[in-house]
């Protein structure tokens, strides 16, 4: 990990083998480690997991914060999937715990199999370079106050389980990992093992490919940062883009600039914007998914998120 000791870390611990192994490894590290457990209340056995984590933290002498949230209610309220709701609420609560313990970083136990599943899942549903870059090994969380670290991202789950059994570590099994209503579980239990059998080493290669795309993405992000301020201006209810300058850049770079603003749009939606810009020399208005509105006014392209109105 890149944080120098004696940094304080909050480990997101579910009670499963991956986070328990990482907890065991960090226990003897030079870092000051705290645990944070979030009960999503998606299954009856989640209470068992919370009790297990609390008991283990006490026996290992590790300070542990506990929280629970009704993910189903949140998903209905925000009209998002259970997976998205669980992820969003988990990180919100983990950041609260990190502030409580004055931690610089939050650590999760994502591993190489998670990376391979994510890359394949993103590819199958349609994605661009950022989606093929998979899970980043580290990133700054939206609050800008904590770093998220994933130190086991290059380690296969088989190796993690082998360590757990060798060290005689107890852990919980999450039954939802076998629930076939989640597409990711189909990939994990059926498609990826079948592909790995036909193409040995596929999971490793998917991880390597993700790293290559991650490096490419990091390079372009640095390039765009120097250009974006000259092209894009924040206005009262959205953004204004200088089309005369914008269209002088390569389409790949231009698409990335648009994606930095309209982060919740798919690449096909960005292509729709480009198509209208190139095919129309007059004013137009587009209504895109997630209620984004794109309005051309002469040399300006106005980008309005939900609730935005035309004009400054």
C-alpha positions, 0 to 999 in steps of 0.5 A: 500500500502507498500510505506510509506508516503509521497511517490509520486504516478502516477495513471494510469487513463482511465476515467472509473469507476475503475480508477475514484474511485481509484482517488477519494480514493487517493485524500484524502490519505496521498500520493502525487498523480499525474494522467497519461492518455494514449490515445491508439487511438483505438476508436473515443471516446478516445478523449472524454475520454482524455478531460474528464480526463483533465477537472476532474483533473483540477477541483480536482486540480490534476496535470495530464500528457496526452499522445497518441500513435497509438497502431494499428501501433505499433502492426503491426510493432511489429507483436503483438496483439492489447492488447499486444501492448496497454499494452506495450506502456501504461507502457512505457508512464506511466513510462515517466510520473512517471519520470516527476513527480518524482514518486516512484510508478505507481498505476492501478485500476485492481480489483478482477474481472480482476484477475478472468478473467485473471486466467481463460483466462490463464487456457483456453489457457494453462499455468503453475503456473506463469499464474495461479498466475494471476495479481500480486498486485505489481511488479517492472517494467522492467526499475527497476525504478518504482514499479507497485501497484494494491491496489484494486485487492481484491475488486469486480467490483460491490463494485467499481461501488456501491461506484461510484454511492453512491459518484455520481462520473462521469466516461466514458464507454469504448465501447471496453469492449463490443467488441467481437473480444477480447477473454477477453470480451467473458470471462467477459460477457459470460463465467465467469457470466455463471460459477459464476451462476453455481458455486457461489463464483467462482470469489473469489475462482479464486482470492484466487487460484491466491494468493496461486500460487503467494506465491508458485512462490515467494518462488521458485524464491528465491530458484532459485536465489541462484542456477541460478548463479552456473548453468547459465553463460551469454556469448556474444550472449546468455547463457551457462548452465552446464547440469551435474549440471542442471540435478541433480535438480528436473525437476520443478526447472529446468524448472523454471530456463529455463523460467527465461531466455527464458521468452517468451516461453510456458511450452510445449517449455520448455518440448521439451528442456527437452525431447531432453536433456534426449533422446540424449547424443550427440549434437543437435540443436533446433529452438523454437518459437520466434527464440530461438535456443538451442544447446547442446555441450557435457556437455553444453546447449547453449541458444541463443535468436533471432540473436544469433550464436553458440559459445561465 
